[in-house]
Amino acid sequence: MKRIILIVLCLIFNLSLAQKGDWTTKYSQRWEKYDGGTKLYVSNDNLLPITYKIGYNPVNLKASKPNGTFIVIPAQSKDVLILDFVKIDATKGWKFEKGNTSIYLGDVTDTDYDEDYVYDLPFEKGTSFKVGQGYNGDISHQDKYAIDFDMPIGTKVYACREGLVIEVVKLNSKNCDKPSCADFNNYDKILHSDGTIMQYLHFKKNGVRVKVGQKVKKGQHIGFSGNVGWSTGPHLHIDLYLTDKNNNYQTLPTKFKTEDNTVTDELKQDAVYLKDY
């Protein structure tokens, strides 16, 4: 069992953006001064929790938690007290020197996920598709547990597992076979109950059929495949992932239900898989 996470932003006093994402605009912090020191409150409007890794350097203040502590702020919460700084010498003033607090999207303290979950194939019952690139593929899957299904533009795509839509990009149309075109991928990301996220990539322009904040069921139609972004031909890319405390993006091996109720530990490159359920 291993679980979550996503995306890191290092900031507060040194404001260093590690990864793009509008989640950074959906939380706020509030300092409340009082005679004996100051308190830090955080509000989080994101659909995911956020995690603070404390790294403050206060002068004449004692923090209620030591540097290096991870503090989780729940999703869609308001004014959560995360730190209380109390004056050490009441006769003197206090201040903060440059620190190194990091903020993560997701609960990075929870590293369990359901390794035995069996995912559905992401296409329609009665259809079959070839795996054009599998795990550790030599085009773009080096050291990744990722799958590319070769499929014509406009093929219906279905959710492999139930979950919550947390991110959608759908307006791009540019395509090329270079990594730089990854910035133009259309995709959606679905958060699962164990904290993992599956991303579905290369939808055609306006081909995503779900919205951020929407709950989807396993087998629900979520969009139409395409050939947008970093792509060498029409296909659907999927991978299951989490991000750890060191901001390492980790794709995960995924079990799939194939024909005749077979559970397949790894979909093999160049094999054709039929969905008969």
C-alpha positions as CSV (number, residue, x, y, z in Angstrom):
1,M,0.0,0.0,0.0
2,K,1.4,3.4,-1.0
3,R,-0.5,6.6,-1.4
4,I,-0.5,10.2,-2.8
5,I,0.4,13.2,-4.1
6,L,1.0,15.9,-6.4
7,I,2.9,18.9,-7.3
8,V,5.3,21.1,-5.3
9,L,5.7,24.7,-4.8
10,C,8.5,26.1,-2.7
11,L,7.8,29.4,-1.3
12,I,7.2,31.8,1.6
13,F,9.9,34.3,2.0
14,N,11.9,32.9,-0.9
15,L,8.9,32.4,-3.4
16,S,10.4,29.9,-5.8
17,L,7.8,28.3,-8.1
18,A,8.5,24.7,-8.8
19,Q,5.6,23.7,-11.1
20,K,2.8,25.5,-12.9
21,G,-0.8,25.2,-11.7
22,D,-3.6,27.5,-10.7
23,W,-3.9,25.7,-7.4
24,T,-1.4,28.2,-6.1
25,T,-4.1,30.9,-6.3
26,K,-6.6,28.9,-4.3
27,Y,-5.1,29.0,-0.9
28,S,-4.2,31.9,1.3
29,Q,-2.4,32.6,4.6
30,R,-3.2,35.1,7.3
31,W,-0.9,36.2,10.1
32,E,-2.6,37.3,13.3
33,K,-0.4,39.4,15.6
34,Y,-1.0,39.5,19.4
35,D,0.9,40.8,22.4
36,G,2.8,37.6,22.9
37,G,3.7,36.9,19.3
38,T,1.9,35.9,16.1
39,K,-0.2,33.0,14.6
40,L,-0.4,31.6,11.1
41,Y,-3.7,30.6,9.6
42,V,-4.2,29.0,6.2
43,S,-7.3,28.7,4.1
44,N,-7.5,26.2,1.2
45,D,-10.1,26.4,-1.5
46,N,-8.5,23.5,-3.6
47,L,-10.2,20.2,-4.2
48,L,-7.1,18.6,-2.6
49,P,-5.4,19.1,0.7
50,I,-2.2,21.1,0.8
51,T,0.8,20.4,2.9
52,Y,3.2,22.9,4.5
53,K,6.8,21.7,5.3
54,I,7.8,24.2,7.9
55,G,11.0,26.2,7.4
56,Y,10.9,29.5,9.3
57,N,13.8,31.4,10.9
58,P,12.1,33.6,13.6
59,V,14.1,35.9,15.8
60,N,12.9,36.1,19.5
61,L,10.1,33.7,18.7
62,K,9.5,30.1,19.6
63,A,7.4,28.1,17.1
64,S,4.8,25.6,18.3
65,K,6.2,23.1,15.8
66,P,9.9,22.6,14.7
67,N,11.2,23.2,11.2
68,G,10.8,20.2,9.0
69,T,7.3,19.4,10.3
70,F,4.7,18.5,7.7
71,I,1.3,20.1,8.3
72,V,-1.7,19.1,6.3
73,I,-4.5,21.7,5.5
74,P,-7.7,19.9,4.4
75,A,-9.4,20.5,1.1
76,Q,-11.9,23.4,1.1
77,S,-11.1,24.5,4.6
78,K,-10.9,28.0,6.1
79,D,-8.6,29.5,8.7
80,V,-6.8,26.5,9.9
81,L,-4.2,27.4,12.6
82,I,-1.0,25.8,11.6
83,L,1.6,27.6,13.7
84,D,1.8,29.7,16.9
85,F,5.0,31.8,17.4
86,V,5.4,33.0,21.0
87,K,7.9,35.7,22.2
88,I,10.9,34.4,24.0
89,D,11.8,37.7,25.6
90,A,8.7,39.8,26.1
91,T,10.8,43.0,26.4
92,K,12.2,42.8,22.9
93,G,10.8,42.9,19.4
94,W,10.6,40.0,17.0
95,K,11.0,39.4,13.3
96,F,11.5,36.7,10.6
97,E,14.7,36.1,8.6
98,K,14.7,34.4,5.3
99,G,13.3,30.9,5.6
100,N,12.6,27.9,3.3
101,T,9.0,26.7,3.8
102,S,7.7,24.4,1.1
103,I,4.0,24.0,0.1
104,Y,2.7,20.9,-1.6
105,L,-0.6,20.2,-3.3
106,G,-1.8,17.0,-1.8
107,D,-1.2,15.2,1.5
108,V,2.4,14.1,1.2
109,T,2.3,12.5,4.6
110,D,0.1,9.7,3.4
111,T,2.1,7.3,1.1
112,D,-0.3,4.4,0.9
113,Y,-2.2,3.4,-2.2
114,D,-4.2,0.4,-3.3
115,E,-1.7,-1.7,-5.3
116,D,-4.3,-4.4,-6.0
117,Y,-7.0,-2.2,-7.6
118,V,-8.1,-3.5,-11.0
119,Y,-8.7,-0.8,-13.6
120,D,-11.0,-1.0,-16.6
121,L,-9.6,-0.5,-20.1
122,P,-10.3,3.1,-21.2
123,F,-12.4,2.4,-24.3
124,E,-15.8,1.2,-25.4
125,K,-17.2,-2.4,-24.8
126,G,-16.7,-4.5,-27.9
127,T,-13.7,-2.6,-29.2
128,S,-10.0,-3.5,-29.2
129,F,-6.9,-1.4,-29.5
130,K,-3.2,-2.0,-29.8
131,V,-0.7,-0.8,-27.2
132,G,1.7,1.3,-29.3
133,Q,4.0,2.0,-26.4
134,G,4.1,0.3,-23.0
135,Y,6.1,0.5,-19.8
136,N,9.6,1.9,-20.3
137,G,8.9,2.5,-24.0
138,D,11.7,4.0,-26.0
139,I,9.8,7.0,-27.4
140,S,8.6,8.8,-24.3
141,H,8.1,6.2,-21.6
142,Q,11.7,5.7,-20.4
143,D,11.5,4.7,-16.7
144,K,7.8,5.2,-16.6
145,Y,4.8,2.9,-16.1
146,A,2.7,4.4,-18.9
147,I,0.5,3.1,-21.7
148,D,-0.2,4.4,-25.2
149,F,-3.2,3.0,-27.0
150,D,-3.1,3.6,-30.8
151,M,-6.6,4.8,-31.7
152,P,-8.2,7.1,-34.3
153,I,-9.0,10.7,-33.5
154,G,-12.4,11.0,-32.0
155,T,-12.5,7.6,-30.3
156,K,-14.6,7.7,-27.1
157,V,-12.5,7.5,-23.9
158,Y,-13.9,6.1,-20.7
159,A,-12.7,6.5,-17.0
160,C,-10.6,3.5,-15.8
161,R,-11.7,4.2,-12.2
162,E,-14.2,6.3,-10.4
163,G,-12.9,9.6,-8.9
164,L,-12.9,13.4,-8.8
165,V,-11.8,15.5,-11.8
166,I,-9.1,17.8,-10.5
167,E,-7.6,19.3,-13.7
168,V,-8.7,19.8,-17.3
169,V,-6.9,21.3,-20.4
170,K,-8.9,21.1,-23.6
171,L,-8.3,24.1,-25.9
172,N,-5.0,23.1,-27.5
173,S,-4.6,22.0,-31.1
174,K,-0.8,22.1,-31.7
175,N,1.0,18.9,-32.3
176,C,4.6,17.8,-32.8
177,D,6.9,14.9,-32.1
178,K,9.2,16.8,-29.8
179,P,9.1,17.0,-26.0
180,S,8.6,20.7,-26.1
181,C,5.0,20.1,-27.4
182,A,4.1,18.4,-24.1
183,D,3.1,22.0,-23.1
184,F,0.2,21.7,-25.6
185,N,-1.3,18.4,-24.4
186,N,-5.0,18.3,-23.8
187,Y,-5.8,16.1,-20.8
188,D,-7.8,15.5,-17.7
189,K,-6.7,14.2,-14.3
190,I,-8.8,12.1,-12.0
191,L,-8.1,11.8,-8.3
192,H,-9.0,8.4,-6.8
193,S,-10.0,7.5,-3.3
194,D,-6.5,6.2,-2.4
195,G,-4.9,9.5,-3.4
196,T,-3.5,8.3,-6.7
197,I,-4.2,10.2,-9.9
198,M,-4.7,8.9,-13.4
199,Q,-4.0,11.3,-16.3
200,Y,-5.5,10.9,-19.8
201,L,-3.6,12.7,-22.5
202,H,-3.9,13.9,-26.1
203,F,-7.6,14.6,-26.3
204,K,-8.7,16.4,-29.5
205,K,-9.4,20.1,-29.1
206,N,-12.5,20.5,-27.0
207,G,-12.6,16.8,-26.7
208,V,-12.7,16.6,-22.9
209,R,-16.2,15.9,-21.7
210,V,-15.8,16.4,-17.9
211,K,-15.3,19.4,-15.7
212,V,-13.1,20.2,-12.7
213,G,-14.9,19.2,-9.5
214,Q,-17.1,16.6,-11.2
215,K,-17.3,13.1,-9.8
216,V,-17.1,10.4,-12.4
217,K,-17.9,6.8,-12.3
218,K,-15.8,3.9,-13.5
219,G,-16.6,3.4,-17.2
220,Q,-18.1,6.9,-17.7
221,H,-17.4,8.6,-21.0
222,I,-14.9,11.4,-20.3
223,G,-13.8,12.5,-23.8
224,F,-12.6,11.9,-27.3
225,S,-9.1,10.9,-28.2
226,G,-6.9,13.0,-30.4
227,N,-3.4,13.7,-31.6
228,V,-2.6,16.9,-29.7
229,G,0.6,17.9,-27.9
230,W,3.7,15.7,-27.8
231,S,2.5,12.9,-30.1
232,T,3.8,10.9,-33.0
233,G,0.4,9.8,-34.1
234,P,-3.2,9.5,-32.9
235,H,-3.4,7.8,-29.6
236,L,-4.5,7.9,-25.9
237,H,-1.8,8.1,-23.2
238,I,-2.7,7.0,-19.6
239,D,-0.6,6.7,-16.5
240,L,-1.2,6.4,-12.8
241,Y,1.0,8.5,-10.6
242,L,1.8,10.2,-7.3
243,T,4.5,12.7,-6.2
244,D,6.6,12.1,-3.1
245,K,8.0,14.4,-0.5
246,N,11.1,15.0,-2.6
247,N,8.9,16.2,-5.6
248,N,9.7,13.0,-7.5
249,Y,7.0,12.2,-10.0
250,Q,6.3,8.5,-9.7
251,T,4.3,6.5,-12.2
252,L,2.8,3.3,-10.8
253,P,2.3,-0.2,-12.3
254,T,-1.4,-0.7,-13.0
255,K,-3.5,-3.9,-13.1
256,F,-6.2,-4.0,-15.9
257,K,-9.2,-6.1,-16.5
258,T,-9.0,-7.6,-20.0
259,E,-11.2,-10.0,-21.9
260,D,-12.8,-13.0,-20.2
261,N,-12.4,-11.3,-16.8
262,T,-8.6,-11.8,-16.9
263,V,-6.6,-9.5,-14.6
264,T,-3.5,-8.4,-16.4
265,D,-0.5,-7.1,-14.4
266,E,1.1,-5.4,-17.4
267,L,-0.3,-4.5,-20.8
268,K,2.4,-5.4,-23.3
269,Q,3.6,-3.2,-26.1
270,D,2.3,-4.3,-29.6
271,A,-0.4,-6.5,-28.0
272,V,-4.1,-5.9,-28.9
273,Y,-6.6,-5.9,-26.0
274,L,-10.3,-6.4,-26.4
275,K,-12.8,-4.9,-23.9
276,D,-15.7,-7.4,-23.6
277,Y,-17.4,-6.0,-20.6
